[in-house]
Amino acid sequence: MNKKILFLILAEVLILPLVGQAQALSTTIPELDRILDNIGFVVTGIGSALIVIGFVVAGVMYLTSAGSTEKMGTAKKAFIAALIGAVIVILATTAGTLINIIQNILGI
């Protein structure tokens, strides 16, 4: 079960930043911009749902550890993985905004 969670978080790591960068670079074609916005919203929604599931799974793992230090360590790792996924989703959703701010400052 832990490998599945880590795989989903790695998928977020690879997909979400690319969507954010593609949104910032598609300013010349309005239709492409709308399509990429929609894809970004869907991927962000899926990533957010996976994060919530990750936190719930980590909590259940912790509650069912019954004091076992090994199981508590596994639950802690799952919690940290979900937390890293949350940070990645937040950074990916703000990447387009940050790139636009930098472009406005540089006059591009």
FENBEL-V547961 format. One record per helix or strand. SS is the DSSP state (H for helix, E for strand). FROM is the first residue (numbers start at 0). TO is the last residue. If there is no record, write none. Layout:
# FENBEL-V547961
SS,FROM,TO
SS,FROM,TO
This chain:
# FENBEL-V547961
H,1,24
H,29,62
H,68,105
